[in-house]
Amino acid sequence: MKANHQVRLKSRPTGIPQADNFEIAAVPIPEIADKQFLVRNEYLSVEPAMRGWVSAVANYSTPVGIGEVMRSFSVGKVVASRHPNYREGDAVMGMLGWQEYAISDGSTIARKVKESDLPLSLSLGVLGLNGLTAYFGLVDVGQPRPGDTVAVSTSAGAVGSAVGQIAKLMGCRTVGLTGGSIKSKICREEFGYDEVIDYKADGLADALRRACPRGVDVYFDNTAGVISDAVLPQLAVGARVVICGTASVASWDPPPTGPRVERHILVKRARMTGFLVFDYQHRYEEAMGRLGEWVRQGRLRYREEISEGIEHCPGAIAELYRGENLGKRLIHLRDH
């Protein structure tokens, strides 16, 4: 009889989750009840936000419990259904967890995947939460105008690479901040950034001044920390700062100290706004239409880094934070 392999949280991590904080268990494939359906996952996502999801301190979601399946976005096909709105063969993306099979009543589903002409894996990246985050964070919160200078931290990442390309499509000049020569080359050659700054090199503040002589009109912040400390003094008058992530901060207990931002915000009459893509769920299809067309036209490029087999899940979050990936990090589940 087939088993459902699950990755469960074994122990509460301190800081970035490591492989030994998880365990893989084999359990029977669950039976569906009325108004439920069974999904066979094909791809599992690895997200920077997972560090917060397993933290003992709740942020915008309840922490994953010890012994529970690790929370994650996944995409797969419905293989059995007793739900009127979901049929066998439907492709669905949602919070289905790090496991091979998942039961849902529809409440954990973000959307049905309608882009049957494009790879299913994209629904966890450029046509999933990463692309939607880039789109709404930039377009709605950042409000870029043609000619604006848009700076993006983690510009080679799944979100940052999309932000830079969408900004270019909107007539902006783009400046990417990334770590290392390989990622810098990818930002220039694949994602079309006008300027790329290696934040690991010396002279970050000077490099920003040279790259942004008229200041930064929109800063899409995925990192916080020392990178943002260097960007904020370069804000232009009327700048918009989109706070999307804090990936560079290892721990918020105790809170880290650093330069105060209030003077920069005041003098530049800038706006700093926190952003979560879940607030835009009612508009996902609107954005997906534009993102999908840009991908089809070759105007929105992407990278994926895919590992084969659920056994790669436990160490994947730590790998992500070590910056080892050169694309959207995914786990592909083998046929079973």
Residue pairs with C-beta under 8 A, 6 or more apart in sequence:
1 28
2 29
2 336
3 26
3 27
3 28
3 29
4 26
4 27
4 28
4 29
4 30
4 99
4 100
4 101
5 24
5 25
5 26
5 99
5 100
5 310
6 24
6 25
6 26
6 27
6 69
6 97
6 98
6 99
6 100
7 22
7 23
7 24
7 69
7 70
7 98
7 99
7 310
7 313
7 314
8 22
8 23
8 24
8 25
8 67
8 68
8 69
8 70
9 21
9 22
9 54
9 64
9 65
9 66
9 67
9 68
9 70
10 20
10 21
10 22
10 23
10 66
10 67
11 20
11 21
11 66
12 21
12 54
12 56
12 66
13 21
13 51
13 54
13 55
14 251
15 51
15 250
15 251
16 51
16 250
16 317
16 318
16 321
17 50
17 51
17 54
17 317
17 318
18 315
18 318
19 314
19 315
19 318
20 314
21 54
21 314
22 70
22 313
22 314
23 314
24 310
24 311
24 313
24 314
29 38
29 101
30 38
30 101
30 103
32 38
32 80
32 81
32 82
32 103
33 82
34 82
35 82
35 83
35 84
35 105
36 81
36 82
36 83
36 103
36 104
36 105
37 78
37 80
37 81
37 82
37 83
37 86
37 103
37 104
37 105
37 106
38 78
38 79
38 80
38 81
38 101
38 102
38 103
39 74
39 76
39 77
39 78
39 79
39 92
39 96
39 101
39 102
39 103
39 104
40 76
40 77
40 79
40 100
40 101
41 74
41 75
41 76
41 96
41 99
41 100
41 101
41 102
41 333
42 75
42 76
42 77
42 120
42 121
42 332
42 333
43 74
43 75
43 76
43 120
43 121
43 124
43 306
43 330
43 331
43 332
43 333
44 72
44 73
44 74
44 98
44 310
44 313
44 330
44 331
44 333
45 72
45 73
45 74
45 124
45 125
45 128
45 129
45 328
45 329
45 330
45 331
46 72
46 313
46 316
46 317
46 319
46 320
46 329
46 330
46 331
47 72
47 73
47 129
47 320
48 222
48 245
48 247
48 320
48 321
49 245
50 70
50 71
50 72
50 317
51 317
51 321
52 59
52 60
52 61
53 61
53 63
53 64
53 71
54 63
54 64
54 70
55 63
56 63
57 63
57 252
57 253
60 276
60 278
61 71
64 70
64 71
69 97
69 98
69 99
70 97
70 98
70 313
71 95
71 97
71 98
72 95
72 96
72 97
72 98
73 93
73 94
73 95
73 96
73 110
73 124
73 128
73 129
74 93
74 94
74 95
74 96
74 97
74 98
74 99
74 102
74 124
75 91
75 92
75 93
75 113
75 120
75 121
75 123
75 124
75 128
76 91
76 92
76 96
76 102
77 89
77 90
77 91
77 92
78 86
78 87
78 88
78 89
78 90
78 91
78 92
79 88
79 101
80 88
81 87
81 88
81 90
83 105
83 106
85 106
86 92
86 106
86 109
90 112
91 112
91 113
91 116
91 120
91 123
92 104
92 109
92 111
92 112
92 113
93 109
93 110
93 111
93 112
93 113
93 123
93 124
93 128
94 104
94 108
94 109
94 110
94 111
95 108
95 110
96 102
96 104
96 108
98 310
98 313
98 331
99 310
100 310
100 333
100 336
102 108
110 128
110 129
110 281
110 284
111 123
111 284
111 285
111 288
113 120
113 123
114 288
115 122
115 123
115 127
115 288
115 292
117 296
118 127
118 292
118 295
118 296
121 304
121 306
121 330
121 332
122 128
122 295
122 302
124 130
124 328
124 330
125 131
125 158
125 302
125 304
125 328
125 330
126 158
126 162
126 291
126 295
126 300
126 302
126 328
127 288
127 291
127 292
127 295
129 277
130 158
130 159
130 162
130 328
131 162
131 287
131 288
131 291
131 300
132 277
132 280
132 284
132 287
132 288
132 291
133 159
133 244
133 275
133 277
134 159
134 160
134 162
134 163
134 166
135 162
135 166
135 287
135 290
135 291
136 275
136 277
136 280
136 283
136 287
137 159
137 163
137 220
137 242
137 244
137 275
137 277
138 144
138 150
138 163
138 166
138 167
138 170
138 218
138 220
138 242
139 166
139 170
140 280
141 240
141 242
141 273
141 275
142 150
142 218
142 220
142 240
142 242
143 218
143 240
144 150
144 167
144 170
144 172
144 217
144 218
145 171
145 172
145 217
146 170
146 171
146 172
147 171
147 172
147 173
148 167
148 172
148 173
148 217
148 218
149 172
149 173
149 174
149 175
149 212
149 214
149 215
149 216
149 217
149 218
149 236
150 163
150 164
150 167
150 172
150 173
150 174
150 175
150 216
150 217
150 218
150 219
150 220
151 174
151 175
151 176
151 177
151 208
151 212
151 216
151 218
151 219
151 220
151 231
151 234
152 160
152 163
152 164
152 167
152 174
152 175
152 176
152 177
152 219
152 220
152 222
153 160
153 177
153 199
153 219
153 220
153 221
153 222
153 223
153 227
153 228
153 231
154 160
154 177
154 178
154 222
154 223
154 245
154 247
155 161
155 163
155 164
155 176
155 177
155 178
155 183
155 187
155 191
155 193
155 196
156 176
156 178
156 183
156 184
156 186
156 187
156 191
156 326
157 222
158 302
158 327
158 328
158 329
159 222
159 244
159 245
160 176
160 178
160 220
160 222
161 187
161 190
161 191
161 301
161 302
161 303
162 300
162 302
163 220
164 174
164 176
164 187
164 191
164 192
164 193
165 191
165 192
165 294
165 299
165 300
165 301
166 294
166 300
167 174
167 218
168 174
168 192
169 294
169 299
169 300
172 217
172 218
173 194
173 195
174 192
174 193
174 194
174 195
175 193
175 194
175 195
175 196
175 197
175 208
175 211
175 212
175 216
176 184
176 187
176 191
176 193
176 195
176 196
176 197
177 196
177 197
177 199
177 227
177 231
178 184
178 187
178 196
178 197
178 198
178 199
179 198
179 199
179 200
179 323
180 198
180 200
180 323
181 198
182 326
183 323
183 326
184 196
184 197
184 198
186 303
186 326
187 193
187 196
188 196
190 301
190 303
191 301
195 211
195 212
197 204
197 207
197 208
197 211
199 226
199 227
199 230
201 207
204 226
204 227
204 230
205 230
205 233
208 216
208 230
208 231
208 234
209 234
212 234
214 236
215 234
215 235
215 236
215 237
215 239
215 268
216 231
216 234
216 235
216 236
216 239
217 236
217 238
217 239
217 240
218 239
218 240
218 241
218 242
219 228
219 231
219 232
219 235
219 239
219 240
219 241
219 242
220 242
220 244
221 228
221 231
221 241
221 242
221 243
221 244
221 245
222 244
222 245
222 247
223 245
223 246
223 247
223 248
224 243
224 245
224 246
224 247
224 248
224 249
225 246
225 248
225 249
225 256
225 258
226 248
226 258
227 248
229 258
229 259
232 241
232 259
232 261
232 264
233 264
235 241
235 264
235 265
235 268
235 270
236 268
237 268
237 269
237 270
238 268
238 269
238 270
239 268
239 270
239 271
240 270
240 271
240 273
241 270
241 271
241 272
241 273
242 273
242 275
243 272
243 273
243 274
243 275
244 275
246 252
247 321
249 256
261 272
264 270
265 271
265 272
280 287
291 300
294 300
295 302
302 327
302 328
303 326
303 327
303 328
304 327
304 328
304 330
305 325
305 326
305 327
305 328
305 329
305 330
306 330
306 331
306 332
307 316
307 330
307 331
307 332
308 331
308 332
308 334
309 331
309 332
309 333
309 334
310 331
310 333
312 331
313 331
316 329
316 331
319 325
319 329
320 329
